[in-house]
């Protein structure tokens, strides 16, 4: 009703007013296009990346991430925030990545500056859960693997040892993984389906970040289903674009949550974290309402 009234009011306005209104709308749209173009030009001039873009998150998006993790896995939000700060302030990890990029022959395909994006959420989850076995499908250069390894190394210092098994079919993947990350991270060069089929350890945390095609992703979940520890957490790096993890969660009585990235000063709109966790129940075993139910 309000929209129809507004249209009638515009139609009743003089022709020149409608012309002026059109140019006002054009100016606003053009302003957004030029802002986006500046981000693209900045990336073209100052970044060497050509895939798997990296970026910082906005401060507000990091706060949203803390609350997302707090609700999804039942952790104190201040504790989550402290772990997010921990990885962002980790000077040794930043220097490790810069050194591997500058001295490893990859300066023209990666950036020395460490920008973790959603991976800081992976870090916080591993720090909170203290898992013994983390499995990552899809290593690429190994930025996420290094972030996960850093969390596992800190857990180890606190008396909670754990190990990362990261899988990639490309034998050139994982070049960021070196000492000290390789103390807790093991590279497996194989097709993810074959590797997961033969994996024998109980999995506490699983992260899908390999081939983002529905059937491939869904197959990974079916292969790990009977290998998951009772309180296992599953993450997907493709939940912003696909429903494989959400479908798996619904079919297996798991709680599904999703958080969306907001990159800071980058042309890429961002991905997110899909998270499937054991369904929360009350004292009588009935499903407990979560924020996604409201």
N, C-alpha and C positions, 0 to 999 in steps of 0.2 A: 504494500500500500504506500509506504513512504517512498519507495523507489519510483513507483508510477507517478506520484505527485511531483517528485523532483524532475522527472522527464518532462512533465507538462509545463513546469515552471521554466525549464530551459527552452522548450519549444516556443513559449510565449515571449521570450526575451527577444530583443532586437537581433538582427542577423549579425551585426558587428560584435555584439557581446558573445555570440556563439563562436565566432572566429577567434576572439581573444581567449575564450575558454579552451579552445583546441590548442592554441600555442602555449598556454599555461601547462596543459597536460603534456605536450610535447617536450617542454623544457624540463619537466620533472623526469620524464622517461630518459631524455638525453643525458641528464645529470647522472643518472644511475648507470647508463651505458658507458659514459666517459670514466666514471670511477672504476668500473670493471675493467675497462681497457687499460687504465693505469696499472692495475694489479697484474694484468697479463704482460705488459711491457716490462714492468719491474722484474717479473719472473724470467722473461726471455733474456734480459740483460745481466741479471745477477745470480741466476741459478744454473747449475749444470744438469739438473735432474731431467729425465725424459719419461719416467714412469714411477709409480709408487711415490707420489709427491709427499714431501714432509713439510710441516708447518707447526707453528705454535698455536695454542688454543687461546681464545679470549678468556679474560679473568672470570667473567660471568659463567662461561661454559665450563670452566674448571670447577666452579662451585656447584653447578648443576651435576657434574660428574660425581662429585663427592656424595651428594644426596642420592643419586641413582645407585651407587654401589652400596651405600648404607642401607637403603630399603631392600635391594635385591638379595644381599647376603646377610643382612641382620647385623651390621657392624656399626659401632659408634661413629657418627659423621665427623667428629673432630679427629678421631684416630685415622679415618680415611684421608682427611685433608692433610694430616701430618705426613702420611706416606706419599701423597701426591707432591707435596713440597720437597720431600726427601729426594725423589728422583730428579725433580727439576733443578735442585741445588747440588746435585752430585757432580762435582768438578772432575773427579777421576773418570767417570763415564764419558763426560763431554770430551775430555782430552784423549781418551781411548779412541773415540769415533773420529775425531779430527786427525789423529796420527795415522789411523788405518786408511783414511781417505787420501791424505796427502802423500803418504809414503808407500801405499799399496798399489799404485798404478791405476787408480780409479778416479782421479781428480776431474776427469771430463765427463763423468756420468753420475757423480754424487757431490754433495756439498759438505764442507768441513763442519759447518755449524750443526750441532745436534738439535734437531726439532722432532719431538716424539709424538705429537698429536695424541690420538686415542690410546697409544701404547702406555701412557702413564696410568691409565685405568687398569691395564693388564698388570702393571707393576704393583699397584695398590692391592689388587685382589690376591696376588701371590704372597704379598707381605702379610696380609690378614689371615689367609687360610693356612699358611705354612705347609704347602703340599710336598709330598715325597716324590711324586712323578708328575711332570708337566710335559704334555705332548703338543707340538706345534706343527701343523701341516702347512707347508709353504714358507720357505726361509728367505728367498730372494737374497738381498745383500746381507741380511742378518741384523738389521736395526732392532726389530722386535725381539729377536733372540738375545741380543745384548742387554736390552732392558729387562727381560725376564731373568737372564743370568745374574744381573746385578741384584735383583730382588732375592734370588735364591742364595747368593753369596752372603747377603746380609742376614737372611734367615739362618744360614749355617753358622755365622758368628754368634748367633743367639741360641745355638743348640738345636736347631731344627734343619737337619740336612735334607736336601732335595736335589733332583736332577732334571734337566731339560733334554728332551729328545726332539730335535727339529728335523723335519723331512722335506726334501726337495728333489725333484727329478733331474735338475740341472747340476752337473758336477762342478760348475763354477760358482754356485751359490754359496752364501755364508762367509764371504771374504772379510766381513767385519768381525767375525768371531775369532778371537785370539786370546792369549793370556791377559787378564785372569778369567775371562768369560768361559774359556774352554775347560776350566777346572770343573764346571758344573753343567756344561752344554755339550751334547754329542750330536754331530751331524750324521744323518742317514740319507744317503743318495739313492733314492728309489721312487717309484710311483707311490703316491700316498696310500692307495688302496692295497697294494701289495705289502707295504710296510706295516700298515695298521692290521692287516689280516694276520701277520706273523707276530705282532706285538703281544707279549705275554704278561707284562706287569700291570697291576691295578692302576688305572689312570685317575688322578685327583683333579687335574685341570686339563682340559682339551681346548685348543684354539684352532679353528678352521681359518686358514689364510692361503689356501692353494687355489686351484682352478675354480673360479666362481661361476660354475654352471650348475643348475639346480640338481640334476641327477648325480653329478660328481660329488657335490657337497652332501647330498642326502645319503649317498653310499658311504661316505666317511662316518656319518653318525650311526648308520646301521652296523658298520664294522666294529665300532667301539662300544656299542650298547651293552654288551655283556662283559666288557672289560673295565667298566667304570666302577670306581670306589663308591660306597653307599652315599657319601655326601659330595660327589663329584660336581664340578661346575663346568659347563660347556660354553664357549664363546664363539661367536662368528664375526668375521670381519666383512661379511657381505649382507648383513641383515637390513641395511638401508636400501638394498636393491633386490633382495630375494627373500623367500619365505621358508626356506628349507629347515632352518633351526626352529622357527616358530611352529611349523608343522610337526616336527619331531617332538617338540615339547608337548604339544596338544595331544599327540598320539601316545605319549608315555608318562602322562600325569606329572609333568614338570611345569614349574612356573617360568614364564617367559617375560623378559624385560628388554627394553630398548632405550638407548641414549644416543642422541644425534650430535655429531661434531659441529663446532662453529670455528673454522680456522680464522686466525688473526692475520689480516693483510695478505691474503692469498686468493688467487682466482678460483681455485677448486672449492666447490661448495661443502666438501667434507663427507666422511662416511659415518661410522658409528660403531657401537658395541651392541651386539645381540647377546643376551645372557640367559641361559637355561639353568635353573637350579632346582633341587628337590622341592616339591610342593610343600608349603608351610601348612601345618595342621594345628588344631587346637588340642586341648587335653583329652578330648574324646575321639581324636583321629579324624575329625571333619575338616575339610579345607578351610583355611583361615583367609579372610578377605585381605587383599593387598591393594595397593594404590591403583593398580591397573584395572581393578574390578569396579571402581567408582566412576 
